[in-house]
Every structure is written in C-alpha cells, then in structure tokens.
Amino acid sequence: MDIRQLRYFLAIANSGQISIAAKKLHMSQPPLSQQIRQMENELGVMLFERKRNGRRIELTNAGKILYDKAENFLNSFDETLLEVREAGEGIRGTISIGTVLSCVSHLPEKIKSFNKQYPNVSFKLFGSDQSDLSLLLENRTIDLAIVRLPLQMENLSVVPLTKEPYVFVISKDTKGFTSKDFISIKEIENFPLLLIHRIKGEGIYERILKEFQRHDVEPNILVECPDVNILLTLITEGIGGSILPKSSVPPILLKEVQVLDIIDIPLQSETVLVYLKERYLSKAAQRFIELF
C-alpha cells in the first residue's frame, strides 16, 4: 500500500461513488476500482460495501478505521512536506483564511500590510457561517478563521481581537427614531426584527432571545438569516431593524442606516482569530497571525 492509494481511498470515501471520485481524481473508473481491490487484497478485508441501488458505496467497519488513520496520516505527511520545502525557500505560497462576513473588516489593513512585506504570498478568502468555517478548519481547507464567539469547536489556538457592543440598526427613514442616539429593549418590542441566526449551533440569536425574556418582552421576529449583508440590505429598504455587532455596519452604509446604542442589553461581541493547534502552519500563515 502506498500514499497514492490512500488518497484514492479517501476520495472514494468522501464522494460515496467511485465514478464521482474518478472524475475528481482526473482518472478513469476501472483503474481506480483496481487500486481499491489491490488494497483490500493486501489488507485481507473489505473496505467498502455497495448499497442496494448499486451505485453508492459506504465504508465497512474496517474501512472506517482506515479512513480515520489515513486522513490523519496524510494531513501530517502533507504538512511535513510543506515544512521541509519551506526550509529552503523564503516566505511564499498561499494563505487560506475564513471569516464570518460581519468580521471581514479585520482583514483589509492586515492583507495590505502583509503584501508590502511579503509580495510572493497570495490569499484565498472564504466568507461563510461559523459552522461551515469550523468544517473548513477541520478539513484543513483553510489555515485560520476570524469568527465571533461562542465557537463550538475544540483543539483551537485562539487569538483575541476585539470586544464591542451590540447595537440596534434601522433605516435612516424610520419614523420616530431620527433624533435618537439610544434605545431600550422595550422600545424594540413591536419593531420587526431581522436577526442573525447561525446555520448550526448556538450564537447571538439565542443570547438576544434570553435578553428579551429577561426583560419580559416578546420580540417581533420577521426574518432569521446567517448572512449579515442580507440583513443590512433589508434594513436599508425599511423592512425592519436588527441587533448587530457595531463593526458589522460598514461606514459606507451610515448614510442609509441609523445605529442606536441599546441602553439595557449588556451583550458584547468578541471577535477572535482561530487555527488548529495540532497542524503545521506555513511560515506565511505564521507571519500573518503575528500581525494580530
């Protein structure tokens, strides 16, 4: 068995079909099937079993054991190769960064500064929900992520970035609010709310609801969405208001929206930079993290 065969095995396991894996590997199906048969003959066990429809395949118990070991081994192997190559090279390559969209403001100045110092390094950026970013970190698709706490994931190194209050954001044209700088939670009670809601796990949505319960106020929730940019677009159209981290409102939108401090909600948003503890990060990624 060799590393190439392990990569084939993982591709099939992740795809669920040999035909799909073959396309991803840019090879024909018969040679791929033959490689898996050779692995099974060498190990003396079946690694896959076909489902009733005959197309989709699933891992056997033996295959599941090999999958976990192979994935860890290949990650370690790839990171070792990267470390060895970098021993003879300067700072170069690509840094893959994930960010929730409301935290993207932390990146422009850092990327600009880093590019001046290390012009041979490029960036891949992934904007997504926190649950998706957790998977991208685990799969090593991204090197690091900028997210808001809480984050339901372990084995992370955490670099604190900022703490900020949550504010109430409404359209500039909203009647009765144009002369106000702050608002109470009771005044929000009947206002149509557009709230951030994570795709998976608990986050600020649940914390906001607890604050309403604590004040014995029933919120009028009109929209739930994981994308802050969609919520801001709806706000500018006068659909409703939202409770958001203050920095998630870009300066360009301040002509169209009004930002009010909430006097009786002590909620704060904590933004952090995270990366896996056990993986090797490229020199470029390590230098970039040092900027924070």
C-alpha positions in Angstrom: 0.0 0.0 0.0 1.3 3.5 -0.9 0.3 7.1 -0.3 -1.3 7.4 -3.7 -3.7 4.5 -2.9 -4.6 6.1 0.4 -5.5 9.3 -1.4 -7.7 7.2 -3.8 -9.3 5.6 -0.9 -10.2 8.9 0.8 -11.5 10.3 -2.4 -13.9 7.4 -2.8 -15.0 7.5 0.8 -15.7 11.3 0.7 -17.5 11.0 -2.7 -19.6 7.9 -1.9 -19.3 6.8 -5.5 -16.3 5.5 -7.5 -17.4 7.3 -10.6 -17.5 10.7 -8.8 -14.2 10.1 -7.2 -12.6 9.2 -10.5 -13.7 12.5 -12.0 -12.3 14.4 -9.1 -9.0 12.5 -9.5 -9.0 13.0 -13.3 -8.7 9.3 -14.0 -11.0 6.6 -15.4 -13.1 4.4 -13.2 -11.6 0.9 -13.9 -8.0 1.7 -12.8 -9.4 3.3 -9.6 -11.5 0.3 -8.8 -8.5 -1.9 -9.4 -6.4 0.1 -6.9 -9.0 -0.3 -4.2 -9.2 -4.1 -4.9 -5.5 -4.3 -4.5 -5.7 -2.5 -1.2 -8.4 -4.9 0.0 -6.5 -8.0 -1.1 -3.3 -6.7 0.7 -5.2 -6.0 3.9 -7.4 -9.1 3.7 -10.6 -7.1 4.5 -13.4 -5.3 2.6 -13.1 -1.5 2.8 -16.4 -0.7 1.0 -19.8 -2.2 0.7 -22.3 -1.4 -2.0 -25.8 -0.2 -1.1 -28.9 -1.7 -2.7 -29.0 0.8 -5.6 -25.6 -0.5 -6.6 -24.1 2.9 -7.2 -23.5 4.4 -3.8 -20.9 2.7 -1.5 -20.2 3.1 2.2 -17.3 2.2 4.4 -17.3 -1.1 6.3 -16.1 -1.1 9.9 -12.6 -1.8 8.7 -12.9 1.0 6.2 -13.9 3.4 8.9 -10.8 2.6 10.9 -8.6 3.1 7.9 -10.4 6.3 7.0 -9.6 8.0 10.3 -6.0 6.8 10.3 -5.4 7.6 6.6 -6.8 11.1 7.0 -4.6 12.0 10.0 -1.6 10.4 8.3 -2.0 12.2 5.0 -2.6 15.6 6.8 0.6 15.0 8.8 2.5 13.9 5.6 1.4 16.9 3.6 2.3 19.3 6.4 5.7 17.7 6.8 6.4 18.1 3.1 5.4 21.8 3.4 7.7 22.3 6.3 10.7 20.6 4.5 10.1 22.7 1.4 9.9 25.9 3.3 13.3 25.2 5.0 14.9 26.1 1.7 12.6 28.8 0.5 11.6 32.3 1.5 8.1 33.3 2.7 5.9 32.5 -0.2 2.7 30.5 -1.1 -0.9 31.0 -0.3 -2.7 31.7 3.0 -6.3 30.4 3.2 -8.5 32.5 5.5 -12.1 32.0 6.5 -14.2 34.8 8.0 -17.8 35.4 9.0 -19.0 38.3 6.9 -19.5 40.6 9.8 -15.8 40.2 10.8 -14.3 41.0 7.4 -13.3 44.5 8.5 -10.4 42.9 10.4 -8.7 41.8 7.1 -8.1 44.7 4.6 -5.4 46.6 6.5 -3.6 43.4 7.6 -3.6 42.0 4.0 -2.4 45.3 2.7 0.5 45.5 5.2 1.4 41.8 4.7 1.5 42.2 0.9 4.0 45.0 1.2 6.3 42.9 3.3 5.8 39.6 1.6 4.8 40.2 -2.1 5.2 36.5 -3.0 2.3 35.4 -0.8 -1.3 35.4 -2.1 -4.6 34.8 -0.3 -7.7 32.7 -0.6 -10.6 34.1 1.3 -13.7 32.1 2.4 -16.8 34.0 3.7 -19.2 31.8 5.4 -21.2 30.8 8.5 -19.3 29.8 11.6 -20.4 26.1 11.4 -19.0 26.0 7.8 -15.8 27.6 8.9 -15.4 25.0 11.6 -15.6 22.2 9.0 -13.1 24.1 6.7 -10.7 24.3 9.6 -11.1 20.6 10.5 -10.6 19.6 6.8 -7.6 21.9 6.6 -9.2 23.7 3.7 -8.3 27.0 5.5 -5.3 27.8 7.7 -7.2 30.2 10.0 -10.5 31.8 10.6 -11.8 35.1 12.1 -15.0 34.4 13.9 -17.2 35.6 16.7 -17.5 33.7 20.0 -19.0 31.3 21.0 -17.4 28.7 18.7 -18.4 25.1 19.2 -15.1 23.5 18.3 -12.2 22.2 20.4 -8.4 21.9 19.9 -8.1 25.5 18.7 -5.5 28.2 19.3 -7.4 31.4 20.0 -6.1 35.0 19.4 -8.5 37.6 20.9 -9.0 40.5 18.6 -11.8 42.9 19.7 -14.8 43.3 22.0 -17.7 45.5 21.0 -21.3 46.2 21.9 -24.4 45.1 20.0 -26.4 48.0 18.6 -29.8 48.4 17.1 -29.6 49.2 13.3 -32.5 50.7 11.4 -33.1 52.6 8.2 -32.4 56.4 8.3 -36.0 57.0 7.1 -37.6 55.1 10.1 -40.2 57.4 11.7 -39.8 58.3 15.3 -36.1 57.3 15.6 -34.3 60.0 13.6 -33.4 62.2 16.6 -32.4 59.3 18.9 -28.9 58.1 19.8 -30.0 55.2 22.1 -33.0 52.9 22.6 -34.3 50.5 25.2 -35.3 46.9 24.6 -38.9 47.8 25.5 -39.0 50.2 22.5 -37.9 47.4 20.2 -40.7 45.1 21.3 -43.1 45.8 18.4 -40.5 46.6 15.8 -40.0 44.0 13.0 -36.7 42.3 13.8 -34.2 40.8 11.4 -31.8 38.6 13.4 -28.6 36.7 12.6 -29.2 33.0 13.1 -26.4 30.5 12.7 -27.0 27.5 10.4 -25.8 25.2 13.2 -25.1 25.6 16.9 -26.0 28.4 19.3 -24.9 32.0 18.9 -26.0 35.6 19.4 -29.6 34.7 18.3 -30.1 32.7 21.4 -28.4 35.3 23.6 -30.7 38.0 22.2 -33.8 36.0 22.9 -32.6 35.4 26.5 -32.3 39.2 26.9 -35.9 39.7 25.7 -37.1 37.1 28.1 -35.1 38.7 31.0 -36.9 42.0 30.3 -40.3 40.2 29.9 -40.5 41.4 26.3 -41.9 39.4 23.3 -39.8 40.1 20.2 -41.4 40.6 16.8 -39.1 38.4 14.7 -39.7 38.9 11.0 -36.5 37.4 9.4 -33.8 35.0 10.5 -30.7 34.8 8.4 -27.0 33.8 8.8 -25.7 36.5 6.4 -25.3 40.0 7.8 -25.1 41.6 4.4 -28.6 40.3 3.5 -29.9 41.7 6.8 -28.3 45.1 6.1 -29.8 45.2 2.6 -33.3 44.5 4.1 -32.7 47.2 6.7 -31.8 49.9 4.1 -35.1 49.0 2.4 -37.0 49.7 5.6 -38.1 46.1 6.2 -37.1 46.2 9.8 -34.3 46.6 12.3 -31.6 44.3 13.6 -29.4 43.9 16.7 -25.8 43.6 15.3 -22.2 44.0 16.4 -21.3 47.6 15.9 -18.4 46.9 13.5 -20.6 44.8 11.2 -22.1 48.1 9.8 -19.7 49.3 7.1 -19.0 53.1 7.1 -20.4 53.3 3.5 -23.8 52.3 4.9 -24.0 55.0 7.6 -25.7 57.4 5.1 -28.6 54.9 4.8 -28.9 53.4 8.3 -29.0 54.7 11.8 -27.1 53.0 14.6 -28.5 53.2 18.1 -26.9 52.1 21.4 -29.1 49.7 23.4 -29.1 51.0 27.0 -30.3 47.9 28.8 -28.7 45.0 26.9 -25.1 44.2 28.2 -24.3 42.0 25.3 -20.8 42.2 23.8 -19.4 40.6 20.7 -16.0 39.1 21.0 -14.1 38.5 17.7 -11.2 36.1 17.7 -8.7 34.5 15.3 -8.5 30.7 15.5 -6.5 27.9 14.0 -5.9 24.2 14.7 -3.4 23.5 17.5 -2.0 20.3 16.1 -1.4 21.2 12.5 1.7 22.7 10.9 1.1 26.2 9.6 3.1 27.5 6.7 5.7 30.2 7.5 3.5 32.7 5.6 0.4 31.8 7.8 2.5 32.1 11.0 3.8 35.5 10.0 0.3 36.7 9.1 -1.1 35.6 12.5 1.7 37.6 14.2 0.2 40.8 12.7 -2.7 40.3 15.1 
